[in-house]
Amino acid sequence: MSSVADVEVRVLGLDAMIKILRRRSPRQLINTTAALEDLELNILHTNITKLSSHVSTDFSRK
């Protein structure tokens, strides 16, 4: 199964907003959050938006 996603990152000083758009799949949020934690990124806020067959996930980190 391919796991291609569109990723957008905006950085301002020490703050960052990470936006990921990809097809919906089981455990997607858990796996993505775990991957960001493995990179030692502290997530402050998460916003999830369902778009038919895709999901947009926004992470804010400091």
N, CA, C and O of each residue as an XYZ file, in Angstrom:
248
protein
N       0.843     -1.185      0.000
C       0.000      0.000      0.000
C       0.886      1.245      0.000
O       1.779      1.370      0.838
N       0.654      2.131     -0.899
C       1.414      3.372     -0.995
C       0.951      4.350      0.072
O      -0.241      4.442      0.366
N       1.886      5.071      0.644
C       1.528      6.051      1.673
C       2.029      7.432      1.270
O       2.742      8.088      2.030
N       1.657      7.866      0.086
C       2.052      9.175     -0.417
C       1.140     10.228      0.196
O      -0.074     10.041      0.279
N       1.736     11.337      0.626
C       0.971     12.417      1.242
C       1.522     13.760      0.777
O       2.697     13.882      0.430
N       0.648     14.764      0.779
C       1.090     16.137      0.561
C       1.390     16.719      1.933
O       0.545     16.678      2.828
N       2.591     17.260      2.099
C       3.005     17.812      3.388
C       3.410     19.263      3.191
O       4.164     19.594      2.276
N       2.897     20.126      4.068
C       3.248     21.548      4.047
C       3.719     21.917      5.450
O       3.062     21.584      6.436
N       4.855     22.604      5.538
C       5.394     23.029      6.830
C       5.644     24.524      6.777
O       6.285     25.029      5.855
N       5.133     25.221      7.772
C       5.388     26.661      7.909
C       6.108     26.873      9.233
O       5.653     26.415     10.281
N       7.243     27.577      9.173
C       8.064     27.803     10.360
C       8.163     29.292     10.623
O       8.410     30.080      9.711
N       7.969     29.673     11.882
C       8.133     31.054     12.315
C       8.892     31.023     13.635
O       8.319     30.725     14.683
N      10.164     31.327     13.577
C      10.989     31.247     14.778
C      11.104     29.806     15.231
O      11.557     28.947     14.475
N      10.691     29.532     16.479
C      10.728     28.176     17.019
C       9.403     27.444     16.847
O       9.298     26.271     17.203
N       8.397     28.114     16.309
C       7.075     27.511     16.121
C       6.947     26.958     14.706
O       7.555     27.476     13.770
N       6.155     25.907     14.561
C       5.919     25.323     13.238
C       4.494     24.816     13.137
O       3.902     24.376     14.122
N       3.947     24.885     11.916
C       2.638     24.313     11.619
C       2.871     23.279     10.526
O       3.399     23.602      9.462
N       2.480     22.046     10.789
C       2.665     20.946      9.851
C       1.289     20.517      9.367
O       0.431     20.162     10.175
N       1.072     20.546      8.063
C      -0.211     20.161      7.480
C       0.020     18.958      6.573
O       0.877     18.995      5.691
N      -0.746     17.891      6.793
C      -0.597     16.656      6.029
C      -1.940     16.308      5.403
O      -2.951     16.239      6.101
N      -1.956     16.088      4.092
C      -3.165     15.678      3.380
C      -2.876     14.342      2.714
O      -1.956     14.228      1.904
N      -3.675     13.322      3.062
C      -3.478     11.999      2.478
C      -4.770     11.211      2.502
O      -5.742     11.605      3.147
N      -4.774     10.090      1.790
C      -5.950      9.220      1.791
C      -6.189      8.682      3.198
O      -5.253      8.446      3.962
N      -7.470      8.496      3.518
C      -7.824      7.947      4.822
C      -7.330      6.512      4.925
O      -7.431      5.739      3.971
N      -6.794      6.162      6.092
C      -6.352      4.790      6.342
C      -6.410      4.525      7.844
O      -6.316      5.454      8.646
N      -6.565      3.249      8.223
C      -6.633      2.909      9.646
C      -5.349      3.306     10.375
O      -4.252      3.179      9.831
N      -5.494      3.778     11.587
C      -4.384      4.132     12.489
C      -3.503      5.259     11.956
O      -2.386      5.454     12.436
N      -3.996      5.995     10.972
C      -3.212      7.069     10.351
C      -2.767      8.111     11.373
O      -1.590      8.470     11.412
N      -3.687      8.600     12.197
C      -3.343      9.639     13.172
C      -2.350      9.118     14.203
O      -1.405      9.820     14.562
N      -2.554      7.901     14.679
C      -1.650      7.319     15.676
C      -0.245      7.165     15.096
O       0.738      7.525     15.744
N      -0.151      6.634     13.885
C       1.166      6.433     13.263
C       1.872      7.756     12.976
O       3.080      7.871     13.180
N       1.125      8.749     12.507
C       1.721     10.053     12.209
C       2.198     10.731     13.485
O       3.301     11.277     13.525
N       1.374     10.698     14.525
C       1.753     11.300     15.805
C       2.984     10.611     16.379
O       3.885     11.282     16.883
N       3.036      9.294     16.312
C       4.197      8.549     16.809
C       5.459      8.922     16.030
O       6.533      9.053     16.618
N       5.336      9.094     14.713
C       6.495      9.476     13.898
C       7.005     10.864     14.277
O       8.214     11.082     14.347
N       6.092     11.802     14.523
C       6.504     13.149     14.932
C       7.158     13.125     16.311
O       8.120     13.853     16.555
N       6.639     12.291     17.212
C       7.253     12.165     18.536
C       8.636     11.533     18.437
O       9.535     11.902     19.191
N       8.822     10.576     17.507
C      10.145      9.979     17.291
C      11.155     11.032     16.845
O      12.349     10.911     17.120
N      10.672     12.070     16.153
C      11.532     13.179     15.729
C      11.707     14.216     16.839
O      12.320     15.264     16.638
N      11.155     13.900     18.018
C      11.214     14.768     19.203
C      10.545     16.114     18.972
O      11.019     17.141     19.460
N       9.428     16.109     18.215
C       8.621     17.312     18.023
C       7.486     17.292     19.040
O       6.697     16.348     19.072
N       7.401     18.320     19.866
C       6.344     18.415     20.872
C       5.097     19.003     20.232
O       5.096     20.164     19.823
N       4.037     18.211     20.144
C       2.789     18.643     19.525
C       1.943     19.372     20.557
O       1.656     18.831     21.625
N       1.542     20.609     20.240
C       0.701     21.398     21.136
C      -0.769     21.295     20.778
O      -1.627     21.344     21.660
N      -1.074     21.154     19.485
C      -2.464     21.169     19.032
C      -2.574     20.344     17.755
O      -1.682     20.366     16.907
N      -3.688     19.615     17.632
C      -3.957     18.833     16.425
C      -5.365     19.134     15.945
O      -6.298     19.180     16.747
N      -5.526     19.338     14.648
C      -6.842     19.560     14.049
C      -7.003     18.575     12.897
O      -6.135     18.480     12.029
N      -8.125     17.838     12.890
C      -8.367     16.824     11.870
C      -9.619     17.193     11.091
O     -10.659     17.484     11.683
N      -9.524     17.181      9.757
C     -10.663     17.483      8.890
C     -10.813     16.357      7.877
O      -9.870     16.046      7.150
N     -12.005     15.739      7.824
C     -12.274     14.680      6.849
C     -12.777     15.302      5.555
O     -13.666     16.154      5.570
N     -12.204     14.874      4.436
C     -12.588     15.354      3.110
C     -12.839     14.143      2.219
O     -11.902     13.650      1.591
N     -14.049     13.658      2.145
C     -14.439     12.455      1.382
C     -13.435     11.324      1.600
O     -13.460     10.699      2.660
N     -12.559     11.038      0.648
C     -11.621      9.920      0.791
C     -10.276     10.338      1.380
O      -9.379      9.506      1.520
N     -10.124     11.619      1.728
C      -8.866     12.129      2.271
C      -9.070     12.709      3.672
O     -10.193     12.989      4.091
N      -7.973     12.879      4.371
C      -7.977     13.511      5.688
C      -6.890     14.572      5.707
O      -5.761     14.332      5.279
N      -7.245     15.746      6.210
C      -6.274     16.816      6.415
C      -5.984     16.881      7.912
O      -6.899     17.054      8.716
N      -4.725     16.744      8.281
C      -4.323     16.784      9.683
C      -3.333     17.924      9.869
O      -2.302     17.976      9.199
N      -3.649     18.838     10.782
C      -2.776     19.969     11.088
C      -2.196     19.776     12.481
O      -2.928     19.509     13.434
N      -0.881     19.911     12.598
C      -0.202     19.830     13.881
C       0.475     21.165     14.141
O       1.112     21.728     13.251
N       0.337     21.670     15.359
C       1.084     22.859     15.776
C       2.105     22.405     16.799
O       1.788     21.626     17.697
N       3.318     22.885     16.667
C       4.363     22.510     17.618
C       5.151     23.741     18.017
O       5.204     24.728     17.283
N       5.743     23.672     19.156
C       6.549     24.766     19.678
C       7.929     24.257     19.985
O       8.782     25.019     20.439
